[in-house]
Amino acid sequence: MAERSFAHEVKKLRMGEGSRFSGEGILAVTKALLQSGVAYVGGYQGAPISHLMDVLGDAHEILDELDVYFENSASEATAAAMLAASVNYPLRGAITFKSTVGTNVASDALANLASGGVRGGALIIVGEDYGEGSSIMQERSHAFAMKSQMWLLDPRPNIEAIVNAVEAGFELSEASNTPVMLQLRLRSCHLYGSFTAKDNVRPPMTVKDAVENPSRQLDRIVLPPASFLHEKEKLEDRWPAAVDYIRSRGLNEVLGEGGPNDDIGIIVQGGVYNTLNRAMELLGCSDTFGNTQVPTYVMNVTYPVVDSEILEFCQGKRAVLLVEEGQPDYIEQNLNAILRRAGSSVALHGKDLLPVGGEYTATAVTRGVHAFLSRYAPGAAQGSPSLLLPESDPSSPFAPRVDKSVVRTRPPGLCTGCPERPIFSALKLAEKETGKKHHVSADIGCHLFAINEPFNLGATTMGYGLGSAGAAALNSKDADRRTVAVMGDGGFWHNGLTSGVGNAVFNQSDQLLLVVDNAYSAATGGQDVLSSKADNVLRSTKHPIEKAVRGVGVTWARTVSDTYQIGKLRDLFVKALTTRTAGPKVVVAQSECMLNKQRREKPVRAKAMKEGKRVVKERFGVDADTCTGDHACIRVSGCPSLSIKANPDPMRTDPVATVLDSCVGCGVCGANAHAASLCPSFYRSDLVHNPNRRDRVLALLRKGWIGLLSAGVERRAARYEVLEVI
């Protein structure tokens, strides 16, 4: 169950020649694939291109009509290996995944693909998850393109430019017999716009045609001596063919020539163009529509760099600024080599005026462009935006507004009601009971938030499904405790079963592996995995994780079907940490992702309420009279719905715990209080919508009985009421 359905939007994919297609960037990419005659598509979900997989899944009827094969790949490596179909057959294929982590996983297959080359167009659509919105290490895809000599497209963040890049990507791949990477930035995937559509094209050769007419070329297989010839082909044939195509099609753009500032220029990656234009607009050198007064060379293809175009653009210029986001400065080094070999005297600036690393926000680019123009064209910049002011200036938008020593940053954490929260509470309680701290090897997924307060569990994370492998070197048979490894169900099926569990069994590791099974690949958008319990007409589900680990040799494995039972889970962790059974111990902790559960249940509940049916919603609260105010319940849980409020007792100054309206009724707060032997201040209440006659009668009886019992208490309290004296 993906977090978003495109069942309605995919109807637009049927639009034909001349229609005006409007929609999100992900939808536009899908339409461009269909217009290009793609024969097969695969990929692995992950921001920022998760929704591309969701769109393709919702469009399965359209894909079937066109005989386009689509699959949700088990990993990025699986997806990349799919492109082998384009090596021997004139099949256009596309794959997609998040980069750079996905490209790391897929790099072996991509390197082999780039070595042998392709016959049909091969397009790798990577979501460049770099910068402030990123959830991964800060690296760039550019290195992979250079390493394996695949061409890298980085189109302007514009729907029409992205669609053109998809179509041109296939053509460039076929013209140069080389796979092509199409890089889409986080915001590009989800921007909205329009373009003139074309008819969808059924692939000239379908996957069925290829299967029924097998073909092979021995010299395309990566094995010596053919692999030595592949390198020669890259340099002597494929590279020149790619450059010729890029030049003849005008994939790179030159804007703003013929004005008063022709003696200077700016070179920019296509994906950063919108930010650059906004900076120029703030400085008074351009407008909203990109009518710049400073000549700009937009690199919609960032690899290979076309030497002749660079030299032509720099001809007659005193200085050029390169806007290259991220590090290392691959393009800047390349341009320096091109210019100096040609004997050009143009001054090339880049990381000396712009940040060396980090996302190129409007602030960063504006400051860098302002510094460049101030040096070489002082009259060009007509605007002076406040973001140029130092932070010490009160007029600066970055001037401190609050005392950071008073208002502290709240660390990111698990969602309200998340079934993973009680797992880590139970693990903390188990450590307390055994009296031993453990090395915890973390993994990629929502559960990685356990490294923060209040759990503080996790020392490293080495990659998706590598939680177990990340603790492999700490497998000491003489130690008085065992290590703990964590991975999610998504990571388990992606990589963890082989590199983690299989490796631990083979090497007789004594570690405890905790598999967080929330029924989906929750961190990437709630897509189904092999162990998901929901019925899926397109995929095979309901394959238990415990059965899989026992299949590779694990003898001590337990499955907990309800993680909200913290006491039972704590006791199981204690057993797993103290048992003398040899080999790895595996605990599979199951409970459905609360976000997906709410997405499914809320519409049903709302419909029932609208129809006048009786609906009961559980809520939890804290009895302020019982609460001691030590806030241990918050420290062992960290739920966003568990907060504090002023103590209603005038004789007590410590604030008491309270449950906010965002509570989803999971009951973790109360279960924690019981399991950790905290104060008994939590209570559960049932909020009844559309109550029946029985509910109303019971409510009246309860109200009367409570009033009778509390009357004496209220009278005694009134004697000690403190009146405020004005």
TAWO-V896408 format. One record per backbone hydrogen bond with DSSP energy under -1.0 kcal/mol. NH is the residue of the N-H (numbers start at 1). CO is the residue of the C=O. E is the energy in kcal/mol with one decimal. If there is no record, write none. Layout:
# TAWO-V896408
NH_CO_E + NH_CO_E
This chain:
# TAWO-V896408
3_525_-2.8 + 10_6_-2.5 + 11_8_-1.3 + 12_9_-2.1 + 13_10_-1.4 + 14_11_-1.5 + 15_12_-2.1 + 18_197_-2.1 + 19_16_-2.0 + 21_195_-2.7 + 23_193_-2.4 + 25_191_-1.7 + 26_189_-1.5 + 28_24_-2.1 + 29_25_-2.1 + 30_26_-1.8 + 31_27_-2.5 + 32_28_-2.4 + 33_29_-2.1 + 34_30_-2.0 + 35_31_-2.3 + 36_32_-1.2 + 37_34_-1.0 + 38_33_-1.8 + 39_92_-3.6 + 40_92_-1.3 + 41_69_-2.7 + 42_94_-1.8 + 44_96_-2.1 + 49_46_-1.7 + 52_49_-1.1 + 53_49_-1.1 + 54_50_-1.6 + 55_51_-2.8 + 56_52_-2.2 + 57_53_-2.1 + 58_54_-2.3 + 59_55_-1.5 + 60_57_-1.1 + 63_59_-2.3 + 64_60_-2.4 + 65_61_-2.0 + 66_62_-1.5 + 67_64_-1.1 + 68_63_-3.0 + 69_39_-2.4 + 71_41_-1.6 + 73_43_-2.2 + 79_75_-2.0 + 80_76_-2.6 + 81_77_-2.2 + 82_78_-1.1 + 83_80_-1.1 + 84_81_-1.9 + 85_82_-2.2 + 86_83_-1.8 + 87_84_-1.5 + 91_89_-2.2 + 93_121_-2.6 + 94_40_-2.0 + 95_123_-2.3 + 97_125_-1.6 + 99_127_-2.8 + 102_98_-1.6 + 104_100_-2.5 + 105_101_-1.9 + 106_102_-2.1 + 110_106_-2.4 + 111_107_-2.4 + 112_108_-1.9 + 113_109_-2.4 + 114_110_-2.7 + 115_111_-1.6 + 116_112_-2.1 + 117_113_-1.9 + 118_177_-1.2 + 119_86_-3.1 + 120_86_-2.2 + 123_93_-2.5 + 124_180_-3.1 + 125_95_-3.2 + 126_182_-2.3 + 127_97_-2.0 + 128_184_-2.2 + 129_99_-2.4 + 129_127_-1.4 + 130_128_-1.7 + 134_131_-1.8 + 139_137_-1.4 + 144_141_-1.1 + 145_141_-1.5 + 146_142_-2.2 + 147_143_-2.7 + 148_144_-2.3 + 149_145_-1.1 + 150_145_-1.6 + 151_179_-1.3 + 152_303_-3.1 + 153_181_-3.4 + 154_300_-3.2 + 158_156_-2.5 + 162_158_-2.5 + 163_159_-2.4 + 164_160_-2.4 + 165_161_-1.8 + 166_162_-2.0 + 167_163_-2.0 + 168_164_-2.9 + 169_165_-2.3 + 170_166_-1.5 + 171_167_-1.6 + 172_168_-3.2 + 173_169_-2.2 + 174_170_-2.2 + 175_171_-2.5 + 176_172_-1.7 + 178_173_-1.6 + 180_122_-2.6 + 181_151_-3.6 + 182_124_-3.0 + 183_153_-2.9 + 184_126_-2.7 + 189_185_-1.6 + 193_23_-1.8 + 195_21_-1.9 + 197_19_-3.4 + 201_34_-2.6 + 210_206_-2.0 + 211_207_-2.5 + 212_208_-2.0 + 220_217_-1.9 + 221_218_-1.2 + 223_221_-1.8 + 226_223_-1.3 + 228_225_-1.0 + 229_225_-1.2 + 230_226_-1.7 + 231_227_-1.1 + 232_228_-1.1 + 233_229_-2.5 + 234_230_-2.3 + 235_231_-1.6 + 236_232_-2.8 + 237_233_-2.4 + 238_233_-2.5 + 239_234_-2.1 + 241_237_-1.9 + 242_238_-2.3 + 243_239_-2.4 + 244_240_-2.4 + 245_241_-2.0 + 246_242_-2.5 + 247_243_-2.4 + 248_244_-2.6 + 249_245_-2.3 + 251_246_-1.8 + 253_298_-1.9 + 255_296_-3.2 + 264_261_-1.7 + 265_319_-1.2 + 266_295_-2.3 + 267_321_-2.9 + 268_297_-2.4 + 269_323_-1.6 + 270_299_-2.2 + 272_269_-1.4 + 273_270_-1.5 + 276_272_-2.3 + 277_273_-2.9 + 278_274_-2.0 + 279_275_-2.2 + 280_276_-2.6 + 281_277_-2.4 + 282_278_-2.4 + 283_279_-1.6 + 284_281_-1.3 + 285_280_-3.3 + 290_287_-2.0 + 292_290_-1.9 + 293_285_-2.8 + 296_255_-3.0 + 297_266_-2.8 + 298_253_-3.2 + 299_268_-3.0 + 300_298_-1.4 + 302_152_-1.7 + 303_152_-1.3 + 310_306_-1.8 + 311_307_-2.4 + 312_308_-2.2 + 313_309_-2.3 + 314_310_-2.1 + 317_314_-2.0 + 318_263_-3.8 + 319_263_-1.0 + 320_347_-3.0 + 321_265_-2.3 + 322_349_-3.4 + 323_267_-3.3 + 330_328_-1.9 + 333_329_-2.3 + 334_330_-1.9 + 335_331_-3.0 + 336_332_-2.3 + 337_333_-2.0 + 338_334_-2.3 + 339_335_-2.8 + 340_336_-2.5 + 341_337_-2.0 + 342_338_-1.4 + 343_340_-1.1 + 344_339_-2.7 + 347_318_-2.5 + 349_320_-3.0 + 353_350_-1.4 + 354_350_-2.0 + 361_359_-1.6 + 365_361_-2.5 + 366_362_-2.4 + 367_363_-2.2 + 368_364_-1.9 + 369_365_-3.0 + 370_366_-2.4 + 371_367_-2.1 + 372_368_-1.9 + 373_369_-2.9 + 374_370_-2.5 + 375_371_-1.1 + 376_372_-2.0 + 377_373_-2.8 + 380_377_-2.1 + 382_283_-1.5 + 383_283_-2.5 + 388_385_-1.8 + 389_386_-1.8 + 393_390_-1.9 + 396_393_-2.0 + 399_396_-1.7 + 406_403_-1.8 + 407_403_-2.6 + 418_415_-2.0 + 421_418_-1.1 + 424_420_-1.6 + 425_421_-1.9 + 426_422_-2.5 + 427_423_-1.9 + 428_424_-2.1 + 429_425_-2.2 + 430_426_-2.3 + 431_427_-2.1 + 432_428_-1.9 + 433_429_-2.1 + 434_430_-2.5 + 435_431_-1.6 + 436_431_-1.1 + 441_484_-2.9 + 442_460_-2.2 + 448_445_-1.9 + 449_446_-2.2 + 450_447_-1.9 + 451_448_-2.0 + 452_449_-1.8 + 456_452_-2.6 + 457_450_-2.7 + 459_440_-2.8 + 466_463_-2.2 + 470_466_-2.4 + 471_468_-1.4 + 472_469_-1.6 + 474_471_-1.2 + 476_474_-1.2 + 484_439_-2.9 + 485_512_-3.0 + 486_441_-2.4 + 487_514_-2.1 + 489_516_-1.8 + 492_488_-2.4 + 493_489_-2.0 + 494_490_-1.8 + 495_491_-2.4 + 496_491_-2.7 + 497_492_-2.2 + 499_495_-1.9 + 500_496_-1.4 + 501_496_-2.3 + 502_497_-2.3 + 503_498_-1.1 + 504_500_-2.3 + 505_501_-2.5 + 506_502_-2.5 + 507_503_-2.1 + 508_505_-1.3 + 509_504_-2.9 + 512_483_-2.7 + 513_585_-3.6 + 514_485_-3.4 + 515_587_-2.9 + 516_487_-2.6 + 517_589_-2.6 + 521_527_-3.2 + 522_520_-1.6 + 524_521_-1.1 + 525_522_-1.4 + 526_521_-1.5 + 532_529_-1.6 + 542_532_-2.4 + 543_530_-2.2 + 548_544_-1.3 + 549_545_-2.4 + 550_546_-2.2 + 551_547_-1.4 + 553_550_-1.2 + 554_549_-2.2 + 558_586_-2.3 + 560_588_-3.1 + 563_590_-1.0 + 565_562_-1.5 + 566_564_-1.6 + 569_565_-2.1 + 570_566_-2.7 + 571_567_-2.1 + 572_568_-1.9 + 573_569_-2.2 + 574_570_-2.2 + 575_571_-2.0 + 576_572_-2.5 + 577_573_-2.2 + 579_575_-2.2 + 585_511_-2.5 + 586_556_-2.3 + 587_513_-2.7 + 588_558_-3.1 + 589_515_-2.4 + 590_560_-3.4 + 591_517_-1.8 + 593_518_-2.1 + 597_593_-2.3 + 598_594_-2.8 + 599_595_-2.3 + 600_596_-1.8 + 601_597_-2.8 + 602_598_-2.5 + 605_601_-2.8 + 606_602_-2.9 + 607_603_-2.2 + 608_604_-2.1 + 609_605_-2.3 + 610_606_-2.2 + 611_607_-1.7 + 612_609_-1.4 + 613_608_-2.7 + 615_689_-2.0 + 617_687_-2.7 + 619_685_-3.0 + 621_683_-2.4 + 623_681_-3.1 + 626_623_-1.0 + 627_623_-2.3 + 635_631_-1.6 + 636_632_-1.7 + 638_634_-1.5 + 642_639_-1.8 + 643_658_-2.9 + 645_656_-2.4 + 652_649_-1.9 + 656_645_-1.9 + 658_643_-2.3 + 660_641_-3.1 + 663_660_-1.6 + 671_667_-2.3 + 672_668_-2.9 + 673_669_-2.1 + 674_670_-2.0 + 675_671_-2.9 + 676_672_-2.8 + 677_674_-1.1 + 678_673_-3.4 + 681_679_-1.4 + 683_621_-2.2 + 685_619_-3.2 + 687_617_-3.2 + 689_615_-3.4 + 696_692_-1.9 + 697_693_-2.3 + 698_694_-2.5 + 699_695_-2.1 + 700_696_-2.0 + 701_697_-2.3 + 702_698_-2.5 + 703_699_-2.4 + 704_700_-2.3 + 705_701_-2.4 + 706_702_-2.7 + 707_703_-2.1 + 708_704_-2.1 + 709_705_-2.2 + 710_706_-2.0 + 714_710_-2.4 + 715_711_-2.0 + 716_712_-2.2 + 717_713_-2.3 + 718_714_-1.8 + 721_718_-1.2
